[in-house]
Amino acid sequence: MKQERSNKSNHIKKMEEILPTLSSFSTPIDRSLEYKVEIGNAFGFKLFADKEVGVERTFVQAGTKFPIHIHKGQKQIHIYYQGSGILNIDGKVSEYNVGDCNFIPADAPHYLEAKTDTWMIICTVPLDRKAWNI
C-alpha cells in the first residue's frame, strides 16, 4: 500500500513538472480563465488549444461550489491531481479524489463542489473557441 501511494505521488509530481511544456504546442493565447461560482474561488490556465480540443489546468479553492451548468455540444474529461470533492453529473453524485478521472457527456447538467483545495486538468471537445477568445 505504501509503495502504491509513493508511485502515485511520483506520477503526480511528474505530471506537474511536464504540464507547463504542453503550452509550447499551442498558439499564443490569453492564458487566464475565470469561472462563475456560487461560493468560493476558482481560476484556470489555458495549456493547449487547437481547432477541436482545449486543455486547461484549473484550481478550485476548498469550499467552492459551481452552479449547475452545461457545455452545449461539448464533452469534458476531468483529471484530478490534488484535492477531493463532489461531482454531480446529470443527477448522479460521486466523490472525486487524487488520481480520479471523470467523463462529462455533452449537454449533461453538472456541478462540482470542492471539499479541499483541488487542482485538475480539464479537456474539452470540441472547444468553444469564442469562450476562449481564440
C-alpha positions as YAML, in Angstrom:
chain: A
units: angstrom
residues:
- id: 1
  name: MET
  ca: [0.00, 0.00, 0.00]
- id: 2
  name: LYS
  ca: [2.81, 2.41, 0.92]
- id: 3
  name: GLN
  ca: [4.63, 1.65, -2.36]
- id: 4
  name: GLU
  ca: [1.39, 2.27, -4.29]
- id: 5
  name: ARG
  ca: [0.99, 5.72, -2.66]
- id: 6
  name: SER
  ca: [4.64, 6.52, -3.35]
- id: 7
  name: ASN
  ca: [4.23, 5.63, -7.05]
- id: 8
  name: LYS
  ca: [1.05, 7.73, -7.23]
- id: 9
  name: SER
  ca: [2.87, 10.71, -5.66]
- id: 10
  name: ASN
  ca: [5.74, 10.33, -8.13]
- id: 11
  name: HIS
  ca: [3.30, 10.30, -11.06]
- id: 12
  name: ILE
  ca: [1.57, 13.43, -9.77]
- id: 13
  name: LYS
  ca: [4.89, 15.24, -9.34]
- id: 14
  name: LYS
  ca: [5.94, 14.23, -12.85]
- id: 15
  name: MET
  ca: [2.63, 15.48, -14.29]
- id: 16
  name: GLU
  ca: [3.10, 18.82, -12.52]
- id: 17
  name: GLU
  ca: [6.60, 19.09, -13.99]
- id: 18
  name: ILE
  ca: [5.60, 18.38, -17.61]
- id: 19
  name: LEU
  ca: [2.27, 20.22, -17.78]
- id: 20
  name: PRO
  ca: [3.73, 23.66, -18.45]
- id: 21
  name: THR
  ca: [5.52, 22.27, -21.51]
- id: 22
  name: LEU
  ca: [2.18, 21.42, -23.14]
- id: 23
  name: SER
  ca: [1.64, 25.13, -23.80]
- id: 24
  name: SER
  ca: [4.53, 25.14, -26.28]
- id: 25
  name: PHE
  ca: [2.36, 23.18, -28.74]
- id: 26
  name: SER
  ca: [-0.38, 25.82, -28.92]
- id: 27
  name: THR
  ca: [-0.64, 29.22, -30.50]
- id: 28
  name: PRO
  ca: [-0.16, 32.18, -28.14]
- id: 29
  name: ILE
  ca: [-3.41, 32.89, -26.29]
- id: 30
  name: ASP
  ca: [-4.52, 34.77, -23.18]
- id: 31
  name: ARG
  ca: [-3.84, 32.06, -20.63]
- id: 32
  name: SER
  ca: [-6.14, 33.06, -17.77]
- id: 33
  name: LEU
  ca: [-9.62, 31.65, -17.25]
- id: 34
  name: GLU
  ca: [-12.22, 32.83, -14.75]
- id: 35
  name: TYR
  ca: [-15.15, 30.73, -13.67]
- id: 36
  name: LYS
  ca: [-18.59, 31.69, -12.38]
- id: 37
  name: VAL
  ca: [-19.06, 30.06, -8.98]
- id: 38
  name: GLU
  ca: [-21.87, 30.18, -6.41]
- id: 39
  name: ILE
  ca: [-19.48, 30.24, -3.45]
- id: 40
  name: GLY
  ca: [-15.69, 30.44, -3.27]
- id: 41
  name: ASN
  ca: [-12.97, 30.91, -5.84]
- id: 42
  name: ALA
  ca: [-11.74, 29.11, -8.95]
- id: 43
  name: PHE
  ca: [-9.39, 30.01, -11.77]
- id: 44
  name: GLY
  ca: [-7.66, 28.27, -14.61]
- id: 45
  name: PHE
  ca: [-4.84, 28.43, -17.11]
- id: 46
  name: LYS
  ca: [-5.15, 27.50, -20.75]
- id: 47
  name: LEU
  ca: [-2.49, 24.95, -21.63]
- id: 48
  name: PHE
  ca: [-3.41, 23.92, -25.16]
- id: 49
  name: ALA
  ca: [-5.92, 24.83, -27.82]
- id: 50
  name: ASP
  ca: [-6.43, 23.83, -31.42]
- id: 51
  name: LYS
  ca: [-9.49, 23.60, -33.69]
- id: 52
  name: GLU
  ca: [-11.13, 20.83, -31.66]
- id: 53
  name: VAL
  ca: [-9.55, 20.44, -28.21]
- id: 54
  name: GLY
  ca: [-8.99, 22.71, -25.22]
- id: 55
  name: VAL
  ca: [-6.86, 21.69, -22.23]
- id: 56
  name: GLU
  ca: [-6.81, 23.74, -19.06]
- id: 57
  name: ARG
  ca: [-5.23, 23.46, -15.63]
- id: 58
  name: THR
  ca: [-7.76, 24.52, -13.01]
- id: 59
  name: PHE
  ca: [-7.58, 25.41, -9.32]
- id: 60
  name: VAL
  ca: [-10.72, 25.20, -7.17]
- id: 61
  name: GLN
  ca: [-10.46, 26.53, -3.62]
- id: 62
  name: ALA
  ca: [-11.79, 24.37, -0.76]
- id: 63
  name: GLY
  ca: [-15.48, 25.15, -0.15]
- id: 64
  name: THR
  ca: [-16.08, 26.38, -3.70]
- id: 65
  name: LYS
  ca: [-19.29, 25.31, -5.40]
- id: 66
  name: PHE
  ca: [-20.03, 25.74, -9.09]
- id: 67
  name: PRO
  ca: [-23.64, 26.29, -10.17]
- id: 68
  name: ILE
  ca: [-25.35, 23.57, -12.19]
- id: 69
  name: HIS
  ca: [-24.37, 24.21, -15.81]
- id: 70
  name: ILE
  ca: [-23.97, 22.54, -19.20]
- id: 71
  name: HIS
  ca: [-21.46, 22.78, -22.02]
- id: 72
  name: LYS
  ca: [-23.62, 22.86, -25.13]
- id: 73
  name: GLY
  ca: [-22.37, 20.26, -27.58]
- id: 74
  name: GLN
  ca: [-19.12, 19.74, -25.63]
- id: 75
  name: LYS
  ca: [-17.75, 16.72, -23.78]
- id: 76
  name: GLN
  ca: [-15.30, 17.09, -20.91]
- id: 77
  name: ILE
  ca: [-12.81, 14.94, -19.07]
- id: 78
  name: HIS
  ca: [-11.69, 15.99, -15.57]
- id: 79
  name: ILE
  ca: [-8.44, 14.57, -14.20]
- id: 80
  name: TYR
  ca: [-7.79, 15.37, -10.52]
- id: 81
  name: TYR
  ca: [-4.21, 15.53, -9.31]
- id: 82
  name: GLN
  ca: [-4.79, 17.28, -5.98]
- id: 83
  name: GLY
  ca: [-7.81, 17.55, -3.72]
- id: 84
  name: SER
  ca: [-11.18, 15.96, -3.16]
- id: 85
  name: GLY
  ca: [-14.81, 16.86, -3.56]
- id: 86
  name: ILE
  ca: [-18.15, 16.04, -5.11]
- id: 87
  name: LEU
  ca: [-19.12, 15.94, -8.77]
- id: 88
  name: ASN
  ca: [-22.76, 15.72, -9.80]
- id: 89
  name: ILE
  ca: [-23.31, 14.68, -13.42]
- id: 90
  name: ASP
  ca: [-26.91, 14.60, -14.59]
- id: 91
  name: GLY
  ca: [-28.15, 13.95, -11.03]
- id: 92
  name: LYS
  ca: [-25.61, 11.21, -10.26]
- id: 93
  name: VAL
  ca: [-23.39, 12.25, -7.37]
- id: 94
  name: SER
  ca: [-19.90, 10.84, -6.92]
- id: 95
  name: GLU
  ca: [-16.83, 11.81, -4.93]
- id: 96
  name: TYR
  ca: [-13.54, 12.62, -6.61]
- id: 97
  name: ASN
  ca: [-10.05, 12.20, -5.16]
- id: 98
  name: VAL
  ca: [-6.46, 12.43, -6.37]
- id: 99
  name: GLY
  ca: [-5.94, 10.29, -9.46]
- id: 100
  name: ASP
  ca: [-9.63, 10.11, -10.41]
- id: 101
  name: CYS
  ca: [-10.91, 10.85, -13.89]
- id: 102
  name: ASN
  ca: [-14.50, 11.74, -14.80]
- id: 103
  name: PHE
  ca: [-16.22, 11.94, -18.18]
- id: 104
  name: ILE
  ca: [-18.99, 14.52, -18.64]
- id: 105
  name: PRO
  ca: [-21.15, 13.88, -21.72]
- id: 106
  name: ALA
  ca: [-22.14, 16.76, -24.00]
- id: 107
  name: ASP
  ca: [-25.12, 18.76, -22.71]
- id: 108
  name: ALA
  ca: [-25.13, 16.95, -19.33]
- id: 109
  name: PRO
  ca: [-26.05, 19.22, -16.42]
- id: 110
  name: HIS
  ca: [-23.30, 19.06, -13.81]
- id: 111
  name: TYR
  ca: [-21.63, 20.85, -10.92]
- id: 112
  name: LEU
  ca: [-18.53, 20.45, -8.78]
- id: 113
  name: GLU
  ca: [-18.08, 21.14, -5.08]
- id: 114
  name: ALA
  ca: [-14.52, 21.13, -3.65]
- id: 115
  name: LYS
  ca: [-14.02, 19.69, -0.16]
- id: 116
  name: THR
  ca: [-10.30, 20.54, -0.25]
- id: 117
  name: ASP
  ca: [-8.15, 22.72, -2.50]
- id: 118
  name: THR
  ca: [-8.30, 20.99, -5.87]
- id: 119
  name: TRP
  ca: [-6.04, 21.07, -8.92]
- id: 120
  name: MET
  ca: [-7.27, 19.34, -12.04]
- id: 121
  name: ILE
  ca: [-6.85, 19.11, -15.78]
- id: 122
  name: ILE
  ca: [-9.94, 19.67, -17.91]
- id: 123
  name: CYS
  ca: [-10.05, 18.52, -21.55]
- id: 124
  name: THR
  ca: [-12.94, 19.88, -23.62]
- id: 125
  name: VAL
  ca: [-14.02, 18.56, -27.05]
- id: 126
  name: PRO
  ca: [-14.96, 20.32, -29.26]
- id: 127
  name: LEU
  ca: [-13.51, 23.55, -27.93]
- id: 128
  name: ASP
  ca: [-15.72, 26.65, -27.78]
- id: 129
  name: ARG
  ca: [-13.18, 28.97, -29.40]
- id: 130
  name: LYS
  ca: [-15.27, 32.11, -28.71]
- id: 131
  name: ALA
  ca: [-15.37, 31.33, -25.00]
- id: 132
  name: TRP
  ca: [-11.57, 31.02, -25.06]
- id: 133
  name: ASN
  ca: [-11.17, 34.21, -27.15]
- id: 134
  name: ILE
  ca: [-9.22, 32.47, -29.90]
...
